[in-house]
Amino acid sequence: MVKITEEAALAYHANGRPGKIEVKPTKPYRTQTDLSLAYSPGVAYPCLQIQKNPDDVYKYTDKGNLVAVISNGTAVLGLGDIGAMSGKPVMEGKGLLFKIYGGIDVFDIELNEKDPEKFCETVERIAPTFGGINLEDIKAPECFYIEERLKKSLDIPVMHDDQHGTAIISAAGLKNALEVAGKDISKVHLVVNGAGAAAISCTKLYVALGVKKENIVMLDSKGVITSDRPNLTPQKKLFATDRRDVHNLEEAIKGADVFVGLSKGNILTQDMIRSMAEKPIVFALANPVPEISYEDAMASRPDVLMSTGRSDYPNQINNVIGFPYIFRGALDVHAKAINEEMKMAAVNAIADLAKQPIPDIVNEVYHVNDLTFGPKYFIPKPVDPRLITEVSAAVAKAAVESGVARTPIKDWDAYKDHLRQMLGQETKLTRTLHATAALHPQRVVFAEGGHPTMMKAAVQAQQEGICHPILLGNPDRLARIANRLKLDLSGVEIIDMRADKEQGRRATYAKHLAEKRARQGYTFEEAYDKMYERNYFGMSMVEQGDADAFITGLYTKYSNTIKVAKEVVGVRKDYNTFATMHILNTKKGVYYLADTLINRHPDQNVLYDVARLSAHTVRFFNDEPVMAMISYSNFGTDEIGSPQKVHQTVEMMQHDYPDLAIDGEMQVNFALDKELRDAKYPFTRLKGKDVNTLVFPNMSSANSSYKLMQSLDPDVEIIGPIQMGLNKPIHFTDFEASVRDVVNVTAVAVIDAYVDKVKKEKK
């Protein structure tokens, strides 16, 4: 775990603009007309509409996406009663988490008020501003009264996250841990150490899941809470035990199946864990120091199932797994409350998610590649991108079914797509590519079959119905890798190109290659030796019709791959070169960039081919090319170097393709700013048009441009590289490619292969 120092934390909060959140305009504001619409006189019209129909406030304002994080600072993290103002950094932090995980706007409100009645009155008066209320860091027992009163008096969702967030996540974890341990929830004996807001709420939810009250022992700072103890709060009375044979934690935990700690660090010993039942479940959730360290718990006995609140150990109970998505689902149906049905829906959705295959982003962040449901993974990781779709949709559906939704959702698939798009996890372009490929799945050879990324991408592409994957590699080795990665290779074809049984196929491929390249000095023997290399063999499979498309690049250098591609499949007729393109899917639209990988220093003839190939490829993606040829100067202002060759290329393209919207040479800012370009250069073919295709003067500028965008804006989706100009669907990735990147390129390769087949059939 990274050590956080006081100096680093203070610098983080103070450097640059102080604080962690800000308010940004969402509507145009640059002109006087914009301002008149935003404020007086235009703002009067939505005000009057809301007066007529109060629910229109969700239509015309941010109420439906705005949550108040409210605290009086009486129980701030592990710091206690430090006051409202001192707790503000925590509330800002909560606002940041709402935004980055759920796309929810937040105003943090710190109330300097400890009296529960006055606190509630203040919240009730400001509630019309918000679509939901997140109560935070309010001490018990006042927090119980405050939440209950506000839930009754307000018609928007109210949740004290310290209670219910921990409860929901830990309940999901408990449900799955019991499944891993093979235990019946109605029969387990549970010890809860702690009796504060979180402990009470957690235990209530465990009972709702099926734990029997008579099987629960709860402890506070005075020991076991028994029914004969005087002056118990109503909350503690709920879980007071009639047992008289236990007085402290050591006695209570003997023979117990489950320990849940919501108390303080280092109060649970190894001997106590050894005294528990077989396959004990230990949730040590005190932060930052758990009731027992992960190392000590695991050393106490090998069969313990362990969870903490820390990110550096397995099975982290982290509220961020819940609250952004619970509020997201509640806000999206304009719910009047967060009820028990919605909480239980969140529990089940989180628990179910841990049993599904792990997305590569989780492995990327946590540096593991073998997560699978079991003792070390029974709770989803906080970075799991599927949480927003699965949990939010489950909560929204429960709100609709339980009758607290003002605006029911009718198309749940469309709603999930909307959630993915909201946080940039999936775009319409990607969905279209995958859906199109799935209509006509093709046989795709994955060259580096033993590479974990490529193997996972092949399996995922098969599961999505995109292709029929073929892995090149030794079957025994691939089986071992698949077993380690917990991947099911059923239905995946494996070809060992070096096996004796492949002699005939190697000979056939070698004969064809030798005949094709005879005038370049190839002999059969040389070609046969080449067929022991994965790129030669795999591309030959496509060339000879034994496969439809080929994916390579995770291991191989581009220079070698380019050479093999030219030799085996060749460049398309009427072209002298081939090229690659990257697609950038941005908030401003889709852009096509070429040539990003193949031609290092093209002359005007090569650029001419790249431009033609780019126009063809943009149309392949069902878009109309509007092309700018990029350079560092505009329209002849520099007559040497790259501007000259770009200028000559534009002349050739405009002469040969008079109907194509293409012009240059121009700087990239003029290409992308239509108003600036049209005002300065009204004579261009691009007048009035939005450029979507950029052709760069060399590989360095094209490659740097897409990687710069990728690095500066994490919301930009990059698809590619996409091969342009080879005779067959041979596509490349690079060593940085993620599973998602490879799957996207696979979808493109499948569509490429199918289009190629259709063209041949028409001929």
Buried (B, 14 or more C-beta within 10 A) or exposed (E): EEEEEEEEEEEEBEEEEEBBBEEEEEEEEEEEEBEEBEEEEEEEEBEEBBEEEEEBBBEEBBBBBBBBBBBBBBBBBEEEBBBBEEBBBBBBBBBBBBBEBBBBBBBBBBBEBBEBEEBBEBBBEBBEBBBBBBBBBBBBBBBBBBBEBBBEEBBBBBBBBBBBBBBBBBBBBBBBBBBBBEBEBEEBBBBBBBBBBBBBBBBBBBBBBEBBEEBBBBBBEEBBBBEEBEEBBEBBEBBBBEBEEBBEBEBBBBEBBBBBBBBBBEBBBBEBBEBBBEBBBBBBBBBEBBBBBBEBBBEBBEEBBBBBBBBEBBBBBBBBBBBBBBBBBBBBBBBBBBBBBBBBBBBBBBBBBBEEBBBBBBBBEBEBBBBEBEBBBBBBBBBBBBBBBBBBBBBBBBBBEBEBBBBEBEEEEEBBBEBBBBBBBBBEBBEBBBEBBBEBBBBBBBBBBBBBBBBBBBBBBBEBEBBBBBBBBBBEEBBEBBEEBBBEBEEBBBBBBBEEEBEEBBBBBBEBBBEBBEEEEBEBEEBBEBBEBBBBBBBBBBBBEBBBBBBBBBBBEBEEBBEBBBBBBBBBEEBEBBBBBBBBBBEEEBBBBBBBBBBEEBEBBBBBBBBBBBBBBBEBBEBEBBBBBBBBBBBEEBEEEBBBBBBBBBEBBBEEBEEBBBBBBBBBEBBBBBEEBBEEBEEBBBEEBEBBBBBBBBBEBBBEBBBEBBEEEEEBBBBBBBBBBBBBBBBBBBEEBBBBBBBBBBBBBBBBBBEBBEEEEEE
